[in-house]
Amino acid sequence: MNTLPPLAALRAFEAVCRLGSVVRAADALAVTHSAISHQLAALEDYLGLPLFERQGRRLVPTEDGRFYAMKIRMALGDVAEVTRALQTRPRPNELKIATLPSFGMQWLMARLPDFQGRHPQYRIDVRAGIGFDDLHNGQVDVALRMGSGDWDGLQVTPLLPDWLVLVGRADLADFPASAADVAAVRLIGTMEPWGHWAQAAGLGEWQPDYRLSCNDNNLAQQAVAGGQGLALLRLSLVLDDLLAGRFRAVAGVAVPHPLSYWLAWAPRLAGSPKLHHFRDWCQAVATRSADEMRDWVAAQES
């Protein structure tokens, strides 16, 4: 037995309850007033009970009407949400990539033209974020994340390790000559752990006194580029600036970051050509980046 009333009648009913009048509902749905009235009458006839009562010239929902309107509004919202989700799911010729904002800006975007040149068949959509919801619900294909790689319901492959370095603009007037001089310069707070770097630099348990802090490494890196001070940042994000001579690292001290970068994807994507193409490319360029970082760290230690 079919227990679903016509969708048009449900939309008309919900609109009248939400907007408070047939006139407003008709305008919102771009139909005539009589069409709305007809749909309401048809719905009441279908259900076999009144959904409205007249108070003067106004239609006021009955108790049953209010309950039904609330449930229908929720159901229509769910339909709209799942429709949007279906429409935005990646297609075979689309590659949707989620990335950490800082890693995307400082690492991925500079290298992505190489992938596009090798695989022009894909339309690329890059989204910045830190969670996994889009990956779990199918709104993105792959995600570049930093962590331990132990994420439930996902398949992963390691990309590259990282190091922490204290950097400043190369022409900074008061750039510290050694780690011991760090306390005398302006430091920019970041989300990175400070303790291991301080220990490696011979500063013991010393903690910096920040006058500027940023909860995003892109902001901190921009502040460094503007000569506002020194910041503890991931080598993967600043290596290009170091190699180009725009930044300098204090005392050449680099300590391993406790977390690594990973490429993650949902099991449903296993075996797809676009996963194969992007994973192979990503691993290759990440290997080159890791080698460049290791070479730089080794040069500082020599």
C-alpha positions, 0 to 999 in steps of 0.5 A: 500500500502506497503511504506517500502523499504527492510531493507537491502537496507536502511542499505546499503544506510545509510552505503554508505552515512555515510562512503563515499564509497561502499567499506567501506560500504561493509566491515562494513556490511560484504557483497560483494561490488556487494551486496551493489551496487545491494541494492542501485540500488534496492532502487533507482528503488523502490523510482523512483528517483536517490539517488547518482550521480557519480563524477569520481569514487565516489558516491555522494548523491544527495540533495534527497539522503542527506535528505533521509539518514539523516531521515533513520539514525534517524529511524534506530537509533530509531529501534536499541534503541527500540530493545535494550530496549525490550531486556533488559526489566526485565523477570518474573524470573528477578528482576531489582532494582534501588537504590541510590548508598549510600543506595545500598552500605551501606544498601541494599547489606548487606541484599540482600542475605536474599531475595535471600535465600528466593526467589532463583527463581529470578536473581537479577540485582542491578543498582545504580542511582538517577533518575526514567527514568529506572523505567518509561521506563520499564528497572527496576522493582522497585526503592529505593529512598529518597524523599517525595514519591510524584512522578507522574506516580508511585506507592510507599510504605514508607520504613523507616525514617532517622536521621542525625548524625555527625560521625568520626572514633572511634579511631580518636585522636582529636575526639570532647568531645562535640558539642562545640568542633566541630569547632576545628576538621576537617570536611568533607562536604556532601550533607546533610543539616547542619542547623538542626543538628547545632541547636540541638547541641546548635551551633546556626547558626554556619556553618562549614569551610570544607577543603574536600567536597564530593558529594556522601555519599559513598565517605564521609563515606570512608573518615571518615573510613580513619580517615580524619575527621568527616562528617554529614551522614544519620544514616541508612548508618552508623548504622552498623559502630556505633553498631560495634564500628568503628564510634562514633557520636558527643555528641549523637546528632541525628536529623530527616532527612527531607526526608524518603526512599520509594519503588517505582514501575510503575503501570504496575507491580502491581499484579506481584509475584516479586513485591509482594515478594520484597515489602513484604521482603523490608518492613519487613527488613526496619521495623527492621532497623527503630526499630534499629535506633529508639533504637539507637537514644533513647539510645543517649538521655537517 
